[in-house]
Amino acid sequence: MKQRQKKCKRTHIEELEARSGSSGSSEFLFSLFWKLYDFFGPQYWWPGETPFEIAVGAILTQNTAWKNVEKAISILKASNSLSPSAIWNMPEKELAALIRPAGYYNIKAGRLRNFVALLQEQFQGSMTRMAESDDMVVREYLLGVRGIGPETADSILLYALGKPSFVIDAYTFRILERHDIIDESWDYHMLRDFFMENLPGDVCLFNEFHALFVAAGKTFCKPRRPACDNCPLSEK
């Protein structure tokens, strides 16, 4: 699949940092960002050719590897089924069969149809209309869809709709807990608020930061046997 996200230029992030003031939390978060960015470079997230494809990918990637999502999306494309109208008019069992490689296909077929139902009922089946609507209103709508939790909702907002909504995932929690930045009492909303309140609300920055956390989590901060000595966030 083609990469939709353009390169997040270093100069753009530097300008955001310069305008963000001297808040201790803001400076700290930018220091984390630069350590990751300087090590990994820009990540070019999220893969997908259209906003709807990206939204579908965000739903299908729940509890599975991205390579499996790519297989499912390729099948949807090959059968001319990767559109709101095609999914809306398709029997759920048929949709489940098409997305089988993504795992939990019966459950995910229902979630896709629930998302498309929201799109049809509130936004006339248009991702553009959804993107043009108020950020908080769209987020509340998404969180009201059965099977879409906050991480998936924020992924759709950020990557599919281009709205500045910071995405928190397991990698973010694991990295920050291991560096004693947060503890196990923090939940999704607390951690998201921490980023949202202490960083400029910028799509490019939020996109890159989340993707860099994923890169660090996959490369170094693994659930077992983390490679701490080589991690760009380690205190050397």
JOUR-V94876 format. One record per backbone hydrogen bond with DSSP energy under -1.0 kcal/mol. CO is the residue of the C=O (numbers start at 1). NH is the residue of the N-H. If there is no record, write none. Layout:
BEGIN
co=<CO CO>
nh=<NH NH>
END
This chain:
BEGIN
co=<2 9 10 11 12 13 14 15 23 24 25 26 27 28 29 30 31 32 33 34 36 37 46 50 51 52 53 54 55 56 57 59 61 65 65 66 67 68 69 70 71 72 73 74 75 76 77 81 83 84 85 91 92 93 94 95 99 100 104 105 106 107 108 109 110 111 112 113 114 115 116 117 118 119 119 123 126 127 128 130 134 135 136 137 138 139 140 142 145 149 150 151 152 153 154 155 156 156 157 163 169 170 171 172 173 174 175 176 176 177 183 187 188 189 190 191 192 193 195 200 202 203 204 205 206 207 208 209 210 211 212 213 214 215 216 216 220 220 226 231>
nh=<48 13 14 15 16 17 18 19 27 28 29 30 31 32 33 34 35 36 37 38 40 41 4 54 55 56 57 58 59 60 61 62 64 68 69 70 71 72 73 74 75 76 77 78 79 81 80 83 87 88 89 95 96 97 98 99 102 103 108 109 110 111 112 113 114 115 116 117 118 119 120 121 122 123 125 126 130 131 132 133 138 139 140 141 142 143 144 145 148 153 154 155 156 157 158 159 160 161 163 165 173 174 175 176 177 178 179 181 182 180 186 191 192 193 194 195 196 197 199 202 206 207 208 209 210 211 212 213 214 215 216 217 218 219 220 221 222 227 228 234>
END
